Amino acid sequence: MLSVHGETKAVLLSKADYEKLIGAPTHLVDFLRVSSLCGVSLDLERDSSLARDVYL
């Protein structure tokens, strides 16, 4: 553990331990297939209205 003024601020890990901790990277599609959102219907249609004026 790494400390600043006696207070723990960070932990130092080897690359192998870090990779074990975070697991293998996953693609978004794979994540959604195994998540609780699997089977939820998503509305992916874009709004076709014109952009609104923004006053800065």
Rosetta constraint file for C-alpha pairs under 8 A:
AtomPair CA 1 CA 8 HARMONIC 6.53 0.50
AtomPair CA 1 CA 9 HARMONIC 7.62 0.50
AtomPair CA 1 CA 10 HARMONIC 5.93 0.50
AtomPair CA 1 CA 11 HARMONIC 4.48 0.50
AtomPair CA 1 CA 12 HARMONIC 6.18 0.50
AtomPair CA 2 CA 8 HARMONIC 5.77 0.50
AtomPair CA 2 CA 9 HARMONIC 5.87 0.50
AtomPair CA 2 CA 10 HARMONIC 5.08 0.50
AtomPair CA 2 CA 11 HARMONIC 5.83 0.50
AtomPair CA 2 CA 12 HARMONIC 7.18 0.50
AtomPair CA 3 CA 7 HARMONIC 5.04 0.50
AtomPair CA 3 CA 8 HARMONIC 4.13 0.50
AtomPair CA 3 CA 9 HARMONIC 5.17 0.50
AtomPair CA 3 CA 10 HARMONIC 6.84 0.50
AtomPair CA 4 CA 8 HARMONIC 6.50 0.50
AtomPair CA 4 CA 9 HARMONIC 6.48 0.50
AtomPair CA 13 CA 17 HARMONIC 6.10 0.50
AtomPair CA 13 CA 18 HARMONIC 6.09 0.50
AtomPair CA 14 CA 18 HARMONIC 6.21 0.50
AtomPair CA 15 CA 19 HARMONIC 6.14 0.50
AtomPair CA 16 CA 20 HARMONIC 6.19 0.50
AtomPair CA 17 CA 21 HARMONIC 6.12 0.50
AtomPair CA 18 CA 22 HARMONIC 6.28 0.50
AtomPair CA 19 CA 23 HARMONIC 5.77 0.50
AtomPair CA 19 CA 24 HARMONIC 7.33 0.50
AtomPair CA 20 CA 24 HARMONIC 7.99 0.50
AtomPair CA 26 CA 30 HARMONIC 6.36 0.50
AtomPair CA 26 CA 31 HARMONIC 6.42 0.50
AtomPair CA 27 CA 31 HARMONIC 6.25 0.50
AtomPair CA 28 CA 32 HARMONIC 6.19 0.50
AtomPair CA 29 CA 33 HARMONIC 6.23 0.50
AtomPair CA 30 CA 34 HARMONIC 6.59 0.50
AtomPair CA 31 CA 35 HARMONIC 6.03 0.50
AtomPair CA 32 CA 36 HARMONIC 7.80 0.50
AtomPair CA 32 CA 37 HARMONIC 6.36 0.50
AtomPair CA 32 CA 38 HARMONIC 5.91 0.50
AtomPair CA 33 CA 37 HARMONIC 7.70 0.50
AtomPair CA 33 CA 38 HARMONIC 5.30 0.50
AtomPair CA 34 CA 38 HARMONIC 6.56 0.50
